Amino acid sequence: MRKKNRIWYKVIGVLLALILINSLGNTLFFRFDFTADQKYTLSRATKRILKEVKEPIIISLYISDGLPPDVSRMVRDFKNLLKEYNSYSKYRIEFEEINPNKNKELEQEAIAAGIRPVPLEVREKDQLKVQKVFLGTSIQVGARSEVIPLIKPGIAMEYTLSSLIKKLTISHKHEIGYIQGHGEAPLLSLAQASEELSLLYQIKRVNLSTDLDLSRYKSLMIVGPVDSFPPRDLKRLDNYLANGGNLMIALDRVQGLLNQGMGIAINTGLEKWLEAKGLKVEEAFVVDKKCGNVTVHQQQGIFSYNQEVSFPFLPVITEFSDHVITDGLEAVILQFASPITYTGSSDVKYSPLAWTSSISGKLSAPLSFNLGRNWRGSDFLFPEQTVAAMLEGPIVGEKDSKIVVVGDGNFVVNGMGEELIPIQTDNIHFLVNAVDWLSDDSGLLTLRTKGISSRPLDELEDGQILFLKYLNFLLPIISIIIFGLLRFNQSRIRRLKRMKPGYIQ
């Protein structure tokens, strides 16, 4: 009888422990995150945003049923992220899951919210069929709302959610100025960058000749000017810096004219203005063995075809400094970039932000392009050329100010109309991170690049490639020979032992 009672006591004790653990799990939670970019851990910026939330946030998930396993896994991760958001916001977030495929009313509700169905291949009874599915989210704070129309693989979930929540709860957006009037890229041609910046800022066009008050702008941007800056405009920039202003400058010092097969230098006066402050953007083209490709049309007899050719004038930048602007960046692609050197004093802080690979060089302008050129090691004699840098301190006057310079004026320009092209995501992240840092609004900097998206292979030198080639070929043969010699030696030793008098098996 006592034995049975002890068993019951143990069972009841285990049940009570499970109930206690479950209760604690609903209020307290922790987990270990071993991912490279802490994918499953909320950042300080997100926690700070959630602590500042005062109004209830209603999040509606419009998710179809019967999704493929990989998509279901992504949706499950998104739901887990929402649970953590809810916990850190002190349960001010209410979220519900809706299946719009159930009936027409729910489908119309999703479409009215800005979430449209997308075709998705699903397997059903060993057959592939295209199904109309919903994978979107609506976020509402009071009378304001925002949507994530499609939760897709590779999306930076935490950055997207946090930025939209901040956008809905922010009371005032800071203004940043986009300078025009010197042949800069039109603001409309910066579609991707403008979309990212507009989440937290109001972008205003600025004309230095007519806009008298620049103090209201947290920072100013200059992207790809090709015309001259008159002295009065440069003086206005000096006054802006002297009052603690900040500048983001993407400067073309050279221009590649592929249609004409030549590269030329560009002089706007801005380069001399920068050089007087110690930032010299050289009149030269950066070339790098780690580069992008261009498509060349080839003709052989009656046959014609397109061929991808490496083009060192399109350097792929994978070397970055340890700075909040470059945190999380993996690959920035430039086109016809110029190297940057510092010639100033130690009164201000100079920091290179990005540089070329160890197999890079520079070619002075003007020059002629030859897409069929046989590039040699002697063309890459200037390793680790700086292509983006920053100044911080009393650049003009006594007040601290900041300047970020990129030696490529087109690295974030999408173009317009038929010339519209997509821009590398990290290019956009670099620009927006720089504006955030210049504007002292760096809370979401580290979130924007959270998520592993690119892991380019390291470039190998010709000698390393040759060594690995012969190693792969010879290593198996040498291993077999060594194994054979060892076996032969063992057999010889055994044979000699057997030959000795008195040997017993």
C-alpha positions as CSV (number, residue, x, y, z in Angstrom):
1,M,0.0,0.0,0.0
2,R,2.8,2.4,1.0
3,K,4.6,1.5,-2.3
4,K,1.5,2.5,-4.3
5,N,1.2,5.8,-2.4
6,R,4.8,6.6,-3.2
7,I,4.2,6.0,-6.9
8,W,1.1,8.3,-6.8
9,Y,3.2,11.0,-5.0
10,K,5.8,10.9,-7.7
11,V,3.2,11.1,-10.5
12,I,1.5,14.0,-8.8
13,G,4.9,15.7,-8.2
14,V,5.8,15.3,-11.9
15,L,2.4,16.7,-13.0
16,L,2.8,19.7,-10.7
17,A,6.3,20.4,-12.0
18,L,5.1,20.3,-15.6
19,I,2.2,22.7,-14.7
20,L,4.6,25.0,-13.0
21,I,7.1,24.9,-16.0
22,N,4.3,25.6,-18.4
23,S,3.0,28.5,-16.4
24,L,6.5,30.0,-16.2
25,G,6.9,29.5,-19.9
26,N,3.9,31.7,-20.6
27,T,5.4,34.6,-18.7
28,L,9.2,34.0,-18.9
29,F,11.0,32.8,-21.9
30,F,14.6,32.5,-23.2
31,R,16.4,30.6,-25.9
32,F,19.9,30.2,-27.1
33,D,20.6,31.6,-30.6
34,F,23.6,30.2,-32.3
35,T,22.9,31.6,-35.8
36,A,25.6,33.7,-37.4
37,D,23.6,36.9,-37.4
38,Q,21.5,36.3,-34.3
39,K,18.4,35.8,-36.5
40,Y,16.2,34.6,-33.7
41,T,17.1,37.3,-31.1
42,L,15.4,40.6,-31.0
43,S,17.8,43.5,-31.2
44,R,18.1,46.4,-28.7
45,A,16.6,48.8,-31.3
46,T,13.4,46.6,-31.6
47,K,13.1,46.3,-27.8
48,R,13.4,50.1,-27.5
49,I,10.8,50.7,-30.2
50,L,8.4,48.2,-28.5
51,K,8.9,49.8,-25.1
52,E,7.8,53.1,-26.5
53,V,4.6,51.7,-27.9
54,K,1.6,53.3,-26.1
55,E,-1.3,52.4,-28.3
56,P,-2.5,48.8,-29.1
57,I,-1.1,47.3,-32.3
58,I,-3.4,45.0,-34.3
59,I,-1.6,42.6,-36.6
60,S,-3.7,40.5,-39.0
61,L,-2.0,37.6,-40.8
62,Y,-3.7,36.7,-44.1
63,I,-2.2,33.2,-44.6
64,S,-3.6,30.4,-46.7
65,D,-3.7,26.8,-45.6
66,G,-1.9,23.9,-47.3
67,L,1.4,25.6,-47.9
68,P,4.5,23.7,-49.0
69,P,6.9,22.7,-46.1
70,D,9.5,25.4,-46.8
71,V,6.9,28.2,-46.9
72,S,5.1,26.8,-43.8
73,R,8.5,26.9,-42.0
74,M,8.9,30.6,-43.0
75,V,5.4,31.4,-41.8
76,R,6.0,29.6,-38.5
77,D,9.2,31.6,-37.9
78,F,7.2,34.8,-38.6
79,K,4.6,33.8,-36.0
80,N,7.2,33.1,-33.4
81,L,8.7,36.5,-34.1
82,L,5.3,38.1,-33.5
83,K,5.0,36.3,-30.1
84,E,8.3,37.7,-29.0
85,Y,7.2,41.2,-30.2
86,N,4.0,40.8,-28.1
87,S,6.0,39.8,-25.0
88,Y,8.4,42.7,-25.2
89,S,5.6,45.2,-25.9
90,K,3.9,44.1,-22.6
91,Y,1.2,42.4,-24.6
92,R,0.1,45.5,-26.5
93,I,0.1,43.6,-29.8
94,E,-2.9,41.6,-30.8
95,F,-2.6,39.3,-33.8
96,E,-5.0,37.1,-35.5
97,E,-4.6,34.6,-38.4
98,I,-7.1,34.7,-41.2
99,N,-7.4,32.2,-44.1
100,P,-8.7,34.3,-47.1
101,N,-9.3,31.1,-49.1
102,K,-12.2,30.1,-46.9
103,N,-14.7,32.3,-48.5
104,K,-15.1,35.3,-50.8
105,E,-15.7,37.8,-47.9
106,L,-12.4,37.1,-46.3
107,E,-10.7,37.2,-49.7
108,Q,-12.1,40.6,-50.4
109,E,-11.1,41.7,-46.9
110,A,-7.5,40.7,-47.6
111,I,-7.5,42.5,-51.0
112,A,-9.0,45.6,-49.5
113,A,-6.2,45.6,-46.9
114,G,-3.6,45.7,-49.8
115,I,-2.7,42.0,-49.8
116,R,-3.2,40.2,-53.1
117,P,-3.0,36.5,-53.9
118,V,0.1,35.1,-55.6
119,P,0.4,31.9,-57.6
120,L,2.3,29.1,-55.8
121,E,3.2,25.6,-57.0
122,V,2.0,23.0,-54.5
123,R,2.1,19.2,-54.7
124,E,-1.2,17.4,-54.2
125,K,-1.6,13.6,-54.7
126,D,1.8,13.4,-56.5
127,Q,0.8,16.1,-58.9
128,L,2.0,19.7,-59.1
129,K,-0.7,22.4,-59.4
130,V,-0.7,26.1,-59.2
131,Q,-2.7,27.4,-56.2
132,K,-3.7,31.0,-55.4
133,V,-2.4,31.8,-51.9
134,F,-2.2,34.7,-49.6
135,L,1.0,35.5,-47.6
136,G,0.6,39.0,-46.2
137,T,0.2,40.9,-43.0
138,S,-1.7,44.1,-42.1
139,I,-0.4,46.2,-39.2
140,Q,-2.8,48.8,-37.6
141,V,-2.2,51.4,-35.0
142,G,-5.3,53.5,-34.3
143,A,-6.6,54.8,-37.7
144,R,-3.2,54.3,-39.5
145,S,-2.2,51.0,-41.1
146,E,0.6,49.5,-43.2
147,V,0.9,46.2,-45.0
148,I,3.5,43.6,-45.8
149,P,2.0,42.4,-49.0
150,L,4.1,39.3,-49.3
151,I,6.1,37.5,-46.7
152,K,8.8,35.9,-48.9
153,P,12.0,34.0,-48.4
154,G,15.0,36.3,-47.7
155,I,12.9,39.1,-46.2
156,A,14.5,40.9,-43.2
157,M,11.5,40.2,-41.0
158,E,12.6,42.0,-37.9
159,Y,13.7,45.2,-39.8
160,T,10.4,45.2,-41.8
161,L,8.2,44.8,-38.7
162,S,10.2,47.2,-36.5
163,S,10.4,49.9,-39.2
164,L,6.7,49.7,-40.0
165,I,5.8,49.9,-36.3
166,K,8.1,52.8,-35.8
167,K,6.6,54.5,-38.9
168,L,3.1,54.0,-37.5
169,T,4.0,55.2,-34.0
170,I,6.4,58.1,-34.9
171,S,5.0,61.5,-34.3
172,H,7.3,63.5,-36.5
173,K,9.5,62.5,-39.4
174,H,12.9,64.3,-39.8
175,E,13.6,66.0,-43.0
176,I,16.6,65.2,-45.2
177,G,17.5,67.3,-48.2
178,Y,18.3,66.1,-51.7
179,I,20.4,68.7,-53.5
180,Q,19.7,69.3,-57.2
181,G,20.7,71.9,-59.7
182,H,24.2,70.6,-60.7
183,G,23.2,67.7,-63.0
184,E,22.6,65.3,-60.0
185,A,20.6,62.1,-60.6
186,P,16.9,62.9,-60.4
187,L,15.3,61.9,-57.2
188,L,12.8,59.7,-59.1
189,S,15.8,57.6,-60.4
190,L,16.6,56.6,-56.8
191,A,13.4,54.5,-56.5
192,Q,14.8,51.8,-54.1
193,A,16.7,54.2,-51.9
194,S,13.8,56.6,-51.8
195,E,11.4,53.8,-50.7
196,E,13.7,52.8,-47.9
197,L,14.4,56.4,-46.7
198,S,10.7,57.4,-46.8
199,L,9.9,55.0,-44.0
200,L,11.5,57.3,-41.4
201,Y,12.2,60.6,-43.3
202,Q,10.7,63.2,-45.4
203,I,12.9,63.7,-48.5
204,K,12.9,67.3,-49.8
205,R,14.5,68.6,-53.0
206,V,16.9,71.4,-52.2
207,N,18.3,74.1,-54.5
208,L,21.3,75.8,-52.9
209,S,20.7,79.0,-54.9
210,T,17.1,79.5,-53.7
211,D,16.6,77.6,-50.5
212,L,17.8,79.9,-47.8
213,D,17.3,77.8,-44.7
214,L,19.3,74.5,-44.6
215,S,19.3,74.2,-40.8
216,R,16.0,72.2,-40.7
217,Y,17.6,69.3,-42.6
218,K,19.2,66.5,-40.5
219,S,21.4,65.7,-43.4
220,L,21.9,66.6,-47.1
221,M,22.5,64.2,-50.0
222,I,24.4,64.8,-53.2
223,V,24.3,62.0,-55.7
224,G,26.1,62.0,-59.1
225,P,26.5,65.6,-60.0
226,V,28.0,66.3,-63.5
227,D,27.7,70.1,-63.7
228,S,29.8,72.8,-62.0
229,F,29.1,74.0,-58.5
230,P,29.3,77.8,-58.4
231,P,31.4,79.3,-55.5
232,R,28.2,80.6,-53.7
233,D,26.8,77.0,-53.5
234,L,30.1,75.6,-52.1
235,K,30.0,78.5,-49.6
236,R,26.5,77.5,-48.5
237,L,27.7,73.9,-48.0
238,D,30.5,75.3,-45.8
239,N,28.0,77.3,-43.7
240,Y,25.9,74.2,-43.3
241,L,28.8,72.2,-42.0
242,A,29.9,75.0,-39.8
243,N,26.5,74.9,-38.1
244,G,26.8,71.2,-37.4
245,G,25.3,69.8,-40.6
246,N,26.0,66.5,-42.2
247,L,26.6,65.5,-45.9
248,M,26.3,62.2,-47.8
249,I,28.1,62.6,-51.2
250,A,28.2,60.0,-54.0
251,L,30.7,61.5,-56.5
252,D,31.6,60.5,-60.0
253,R,35.1,61.6,-60.6
254,V,35.3,59.7,-63.9
255,Q,32.6,58.5,-66.3
256,G,32.6,55.3,-68.4
257,L,31.1,55.8,-71.9
258,L,30.7,52.2,-73.0
259,N,28.9,53.1,-76.2
260,Q,31.9,55.2,-77.3
261,G,34.5,52.8,-75.8
262,M,36.1,55.4,-73.6
263,G,36.4,56.7,-70.1
264,I,36.7,60.4,-69.2
265,A,37.3,62.6,-66.2
266,I,34.5,64.8,-64.6
267,N,35.2,68.1,-63.0
268,T,32.4,69.8,-61.0
269,G,34.4,71.8,-58.4
270,L,33.0,69.6,-55.7
271,E,36.1,67.4,-55.9
272,K,38.4,70.4,-55.2
273,W,36.1,71.5,-52.3
274,L,36.4,68.0,-50.8
275,E,40.2,68.0,-51.4
276,A,40.5,71.2,-49.4
277,K,39.0,69.2,-46.4
278,G,41.4,66.4,-46.9
279,L,39.3,64.0,-49.0
280,K,40.8,63.5,-52.4
281,V,38.7,61.6,-54.9
282,E,41.3,60.7,-57.6
283,E,40.9,61.2,-61.3
284,A,41.2,57.5,-62.0
285,F,39.2,54.3,-62.5
286,V,39.4,51.5,-60.0
287,V,39.8,48.0,-61.5
288,D,39.5,44.8,-59.5
289,K,39.8,41.1,-60.3
290,K,36.8,40.5,-58.0
291,C,34.3,42.2,-60.3
292,G,30.9,42.0,-62.1
293,N,30.2,40.8,-65.6
294,V,29.0,42.5,-68.8
295,T,27.2,40.8,-71.7
296,V,29.1,40.9,-75.0
297,H,27.5,40.1,-78.3
298,Q,29.8,37.7,-80.3
299,Q,29.6,36.8,-84.0
300,Q,31.2,33.7,-85.5
301,G,30.4,33.3,-89.1
302,I,26.6,33.1,-89.5
303,F,26.2,32.4,-85.7
304,S,25.8,35.0,-83.1
305,Y,25.5,34.7,-79.3
306,N,25.8,36.6,-76.1
307,Q,28.7,35.9,-73.7
308,E,29.3,37.0,-70.1
309,V,32.7,38.7,-69.7
310,S,34.4,39.8,-66.5
311,F,34.7,43.6,-66.4
312,P,37.2,44.8,-63.7
313,F,35.7,48.3,-64.0
314,L,32.7,46.9,-62.0
315,P,34.4,46.1,-58.7
316,V,32.5,43.9,-56.2
317,I,33.4,45.3,-52.7
318,T,33.4,42.8,-49.9
319,E,35.9,44.5,-47.6
320,F,34.3,46.8,-45.0
321,S,35.4,48.5,-41.8
322,D,33.9,47.8,-38.4
323,H,31.4,50.7,-38.4
324,V,27.6,50.9,-37.9
325,I,27.2,52.1,-41.5
326,T,28.8,48.9,-42.9
327,D,27.5,46.5,-40.2
328,G,26.1,43.4,-41.9
329,L,27.0,44.4,-45.5
330,E,28.3,41.6,-47.6
331,A,28.7,42.8,-51.2
332,V,28.4,46.3,-52.8
333,I,28.8,46.6,-56.5
334,L,30.2,49.8,-57.9
335,Q,30.6,51.0,-61.5
336,F,33.4,53.1,-62.7
337,A,34.5,54.0,-59.2
338,S,37.4,56.2,-58.2
339,P,39.8,55.7,-55.2
340,I,39.8,58.0,-52.2
341,T,42.8,59.1,-50.2
342,Y,43.1,61.3,-47.2
343,T,45.5,64.3,-47.2
344,G,44.1,66.3,-44.3
345,S,45.2,66.9,-40.7
346,S,44.5,65.0,-37.5
347,D,42.0,67.6,-36.2
348,V,39.2,65.5,-37.7
349,K,38.6,61.8,-37.6
350,Y,39.1,60.1,-41.0
351,S,37.9,56.5,-41.5
352,P,37.8,54.3,-44.6
353,L,34.5,52.5,-44.8
354,A,35.0,50.2,-47.8
355,W,37.9,49.2,-50.0
356,T,38.8,46.9,-53.0
357,S,40.3,43.4,-52.8
358,S,44.0,42.6,-52.6
359,I,44.0,42.1,-56.4
360,S,43.0,45.6,-57.6
361,G,44.5,48.6,-59.3
362,K,43.7,52.0,-60.8
363,L,43.9,53.4,-64.3
364,S,44.2,57.2,-65.0
365,A,41.5,58.9,-67.1
366,P,41.1,59.3,-70.0
367,L,41.3,55.8,-71.4
368,S,39.9,53.4,-74.0
369,F,37.8,50.4,-73.1
370,N,38.6,47.0,-74.6
371,L,36.1,44.3,-73.5
372,G,38.3,41.6,-75.0
373,R,41.4,42.8,-73.0
374,N,43.6,40.1,-71.5
375,W,44.0,41.3,-68.0
376,R,47.4,40.5,-66.3
377,G,48.8,40.7,-62.8
378,S,50.6,43.9,-63.7
379,D,47.2,45.6,-64.1
380,F,46.4,45.1,-60.4
381,L,49.3,46.7,-58.6
382,F,47.2,48.9,-56.1
383,P,45.6,46.6,-53.6
384,E,42.9,47.7,-51.1
385,Q,42.0,51.0,-52.7
386,T,39.5,53.0,-50.5
387,V,36.2,53.6,-52.3
388,A,34.1,55.0,-49.4
389,A,35.2,57.0,-46.5
390,M,34.0,59.4,-43.8
391,L,35.1,62.5,-41.9
392,E,33.9,63.4,-38.4
393,G,34.8,66.4,-36.3
394,P,35.2,70.2,-36.7
395,I,35.5,70.1,-40.5
396,V,34.5,73.7,-40.9
397,G,34.5,76.0,-37.9
398,E,34.3,74.7,-34.4
399,K,31.1,72.6,-34.4
400,D,31.3,68.9,-35.1
401,S,29.9,67.7,-38.5
402,K,30.1,64.6,-40.6
403,I,30.8,63.8,-44.3
404,V,30.4,60.4,-46.0
405,V,31.9,60.1,-49.5
406,V,31.5,57.3,-52.0
407,G,33.7,57.4,-55.1
408,D,30.8,56.3,-57.4
409,G,27.9,58.6,-58.1
410,N,25.7,55.9,-59.6
411,F,25.9,53.1,-57.0
412,V,22.3,53.7,-55.9
413,V,20.8,55.0,-59.2
414,N,18.0,52.8,-60.7
415,G,17.4,55.0,-63.7
416,M,14.0,55.7,-65.2
417,G,11.8,54.3,-68.0
418,E,13.5,51.8,-70.3
419,E,16.8,52.3,-68.5
420,L,15.4,51.2,-65.2
421,I,17.7,48.6,-63.5
422,P,17.5,46.9,-60.1
423,I,20.3,47.9,-57.6
424,Q,22.2,45.5,-55.4
425,T,20.4,45.4,-52.0
426,D,23.6,46.1,-50.0
427,N,24.2,49.3,-52.1
428,I,20.8,50.6,-50.9
429,H,21.6,49.5,-47.3
430,F,24.9,51.4,-47.4
431,L,23.3,54.7,-48.5
432,V,20.4,54.4,-46.0
433,N,22.7,53.4,-43.2
434,A,24.9,56.4,-43.9
435,V,21.9,58.7,-43.8
436,D,20.7,57.2,-40.6
437,W,24.1,57.6,-39.0
438,L,24.4,61.2,-40.3
439,S,21.0,62.0,-39.0
440,D,21.6,60.5,-35.6
441,D,18.8,58.0,-36.1
442,S,20.8,54.8,-36.1
443,G,18.3,52.6,-34.1
444,L,17.5,50.4,-37.0
445,L,20.9,50.4,-38.6
446,T,21.9,46.9,-37.6
447,L,18.4,45.4,-38.4
448,R,18.5,46.4,-42.1
449,T,21.3,44.0,-42.9
450,K,20.2,41.3,-40.4
451,G,19.9,38.0,-42.3
452,I,22.5,36.1,-44.3
453,S,21.9,36.7,-48.0
454,S,25.2,36.4,-49.7
455,R,28.4,34.4,-49.0
456,P,30.7,35.0,-52.0
457,L,33.6,32.7,-52.4
458,D,37.0,34.2,-51.7
459,E,39.1,35.0,-54.8
460,L,42.1,32.8,-55.2
461,E,45.4,33.8,-56.8
462,D,46.6,32.0,-59.9
463,G,49.3,30.2,-57.9
464,Q,46.8,29.0,-55.3
465,I,44.5,27.7,-58.1
466,L,47.4,25.8,-59.7
467,F,48.5,24.3,-56.3
468,L,44.9,23.1,-55.5
469,K,44.5,21.7,-59.0
470,Y,47.6,19.5,-58.7
471,L,46.9,18.7,-55.1
472,N,43.5,17.3,-56.1
473,F,45.1,15.3,-58.9
474,L,48.1,13.9,-57.1
475,L,46.9,13.5,-53.5
476,P,44.8,10.3,-54.2
477,I,47.7,8.8,-56.2
478,I,50.2,9.6,-53.5
479,S,47.9,8.3,-50.8
480,I,47.5,4.9,-52.6
481,I,51.3,4.7,-53.1
482,I,51.9,5.4,-49.4
483,F,49.2,2.9,-48.4
484,G,50.8,0.3,-50.7
485,L,54.3,0.8,-49.3
486,L,53.0,0.5,-45.7
487,R,51.2,-2.8,-46.6
488,F,54.3,-4.0,-48.4
489,N,56.4,-3.2,-45.3
490,Q,54.0,-5.0,-43.0
491,S,54.0,-8.1,-45.2
492,R,57.8,-8.1,-45.4
493,I,58.1,-7.9,-41.6
494,R,55.6,-10.8,-41.2
495,R,57.6,-12.8,-43.7
496,L,60.9,-12.2,-41.9
497,K,59.3,-13.3,-38.6
498,R,58.1,-16.5,-40.2
499,M,61.6,-17.3,-41.5
500,K,63.1,-17.2,-38.0
501,P,63.7,-20.5,-36.2
502,G,61.1,-21.4,-33.6
503,Y,58.4,-19.2,-35.1
504,I,54.9,-20.2,-33.9
505,Q,51.8,-18.8,-35.5
